[in-house]
Amino acid sequence: MATDAPPPHGDEPPRRADLPPTEEFIEVQRSAEFAELRHSYRSFAFPLTVAFIAWYLLYVLLSNYAGAFMGTRLFGNINVALVLGLAQFLTTFLIAWWYSHHAAAKLDPKAKAIKDRMEGRA
């Protein structure tokens, strides 16, 4: 595959002229504003991840060790296993929707403020 990019010079990777220097990235990473952004993300993502993994493992364990319960018919050919399996999909979509709203309301404005400041627009 051919590219139009010139070969790199020396051992240093090419750097775009409009990027801030590495020291500025490190300074931002150590700032209280970035710590708050990271805390907002982690306080949302980590508990939901743990809860979803626990919910998924519960489903797997019930499927393996509680066959009679999972085979219990609720109505017609619909049993507990099918309902819980479909609930896994529903839960996945609900978490994705909830995260997108959380990110738009809490994370994106903070990240944009940091980005604008680094790009010299703030």
N, C-alpha and C positions, 0 to 999 in steps of 0.2 A: 504494500500500500504506500503510495507516494504522498508526501505532504509538501505544502508550499513554505513551511516554516524553515528558517535557516537553522543549521546545527548550533547547539549551545556552545558557548565559549568558556573555556576553563572548567573548574569544578563547581562554580556557583550557578544555581538554577537561574533562568531568566526571570526578571522581575518587571512587572508593569510599572510604568512611571507614576501612575495615579494611585498606587497602593501605598498606604502609610508604612513606615518602617516597622520592623519587628518589635522594637522597644515600645511602640505605641500600642500594639496589640497586647503585649504583656501588661502594660499599664492599665488598659481597659479591663483585662481579665482580672486584675487585682482590685478593681474599683468596687465600691459599695453598690453602684447601679447594676453592674453585671452580676454581682452576688445575689441581688434581689431578683433579677431575671432568672438566674439558675435555680433559686429557691422556689420561685413560682412554678417553674416547670417541674422540678422534682417533687414538690408537695402534691402535685396533681398526678403525674405520670407513675411514680413508684407505687403508691397505694393501689391505684387502679390496676396496675400490672400484676401485683401480688394477688389482688382479689380475683382477677380474671383467671390467673393460673390455678388458684385454689378451686375455683368453680369448675374449670376444665378437668382438673385432677379428680374432683369429686365425681364428675360424670364418668370418667374412665374407671375409677374404682368401683362405682356402682355397677357399671357394665360388666366388670370382671367378677365381682364378688356378691352381687345382689341380683342375680339373674331373675329370680322369681318376682322381686319388686319391679324391676325394669320391664318385665314382661306383662305386668298387670294391665289389662285392657281398660281403657277409660271410656271409650265409645267406639263401636264398630271395630275396625282393624287398627285403631289408634291406641298405642300403648304409652306407658310412662317414658320408655327409652326414646321413642320418636319425638315426643313433646320436649323432653330435655335436650335432645340433639338439635332440634329446631331452635330452641331457646339459646343455644350456643351461638348460632348465626345472628339471632336478634341482638344478643348481648354485644357481639362484635360490632355491629352497625351502630348500636346506641353509644358505645364507648367512642367510636370514631366521630360520631356526630357531636358528642359532648366535648371531646377534645378540640374539635375545630372551633366550637364556640368559645371555649376557654382560651385557646390560642389567639383568636381574633380580639377578644376582650382584654386579656391580661398580658399575653406574651408579645404579640406583634407590636403594640405601641412602645413597649420598653425596648425591644430589639431595634425598632426603627429609630428611636431617639439615640441609641448608641451608634448605630450605623451612620446617621446623619452627622453626629458629632465627629466621628472618625473621618468622614468624607469632607469635613469642613463646611457643612451646610447649617450647622446649629451654633 
